[in-house]
Amino acid sequence: MPAPVPDLIAATPLHADVLAAVHETAFAYPWSADDFATLLADPSVFGLIAADGGSPCGMVLFRTVLDEAEVLTIGIPPERRRQGLAARLMADAMTVAATRGAEKVFLEVADSNAAAQALYLRLGFAVAGRRKQYYRTPDGPPEDAVVMVRPLP
Ligand SMILES: CC(C)(COP(=O)(O)OP(=O)(O)OC[C@H]1O[C@@H](n2cnc3c(N)ncnc32)[C@H](O)[C@@H]1OP(=O)(O)O)[C@@H](O)C(=O)NCCC(=O)NCCS
């Protein structure tokens, strides 16, 4: 039997605990449920959660301001990677951003994050710049961020 296709659900502040739980599986510096509740109370921010039945398996948050969108975070639990979930979440979030009036979407990604950079290049993003020493790291010096941008149709 084929694997079930996860649903994508619009995130609300009531999903803050779920978002924090997924984020914790994907990042060395997880955001708290309060962080997510505060972000999603801001009308410029929206998010999507991927879920198999009641089981969350991915999340993305965007901010849109005027004609620009920004990827705030995206994470997939390790055991659910390379199944197309991030690509689906990004595609749907970019559609939502376009309906909110965004004409391009920006993001920052750690210089060493080859997986995420491969995802973004595959989705049509191009490198637009670099922010020096942008990310703290658990056991080394701060790391540069690569800034990427993609036009929205
Ligand atoms: C980056 C991340 C979100 C990708 O999620 P994912 O669901 O595994 O990505 P997808 O399955 O949708 O991948 C789509 C395409 O992106 C590229 N890609 C994704 N992960 C890759 C990897 N580890 N190595 C090389 N290419 C990769 C591939 O082209 C892939 O297509 P393919 O599987 O047909 O080859 C996930 O690895 C993650 O949560 N990482 C930790 C958090 C993080 O780094 N977030 C981004 C911060 S900027």
The ligand as an ORCA input file, in Angstrom:
! r2SCAN-3c Opt
* xyz 0 1
  C      16.418     21.169      4.726
  C      15.165     20.311      5.017
  C      14.017     21.259      5.435
  C      14.771     19.536      3.746
  O      13.573     18.843      4.015
  P      13.137     17.533      3.177
  O      11.681     17.307      3.434
  O      14.059     16.429      3.467
  O      13.357     18.031      1.672
  P      12.631     17.418      0.388
  O      12.453     15.945      0.597
  O      11.416     18.211      0.085
  O      13.764     17.654     -0.714
  C      13.495     18.259     -1.963
  C      14.796     18.342     -2.730
  O      15.729     19.174     -2.010
  C      17.051     18.633     -2.168
  N      17.530     18.092     -0.899
  C      16.850     18.010      0.276
  N      17.623     17.471      1.246
  C      18.827     17.192      0.666
  C      20.034     16.623      1.145
  N      20.168     16.205      2.431
  N      21.076     16.501      0.282
  C      20.968     16.914     -0.998
  N      19.826     17.451     -1.536
  C      18.768     17.600     -0.707
  C      16.909     17.508     -3.169
  O      17.002     18.084     -4.469
  C      15.501     17.026     -2.896
  O      14.924     16.314     -3.963
  P      15.217     14.712     -4.100
  O      14.966     14.090     -2.748
  O      14.231     14.294     -5.158
  O      16.656     14.590     -4.522
  C      15.456     19.266      6.141
  O      16.668     18.594      5.843
  C      15.562     19.866      7.553
  O      14.567     20.009      8.257
  N      16.799     20.223      7.953
  C      17.023     20.789      9.311
  C      16.412     22.172      9.433
  C      16.944     23.121      8.360
  O      18.111     23.111      8.013
  N      16.040     24.003      7.872
  C      16.389     24.999      6.871
  C      16.970     26.196      7.530
  S      17.401     27.453      6.325
*
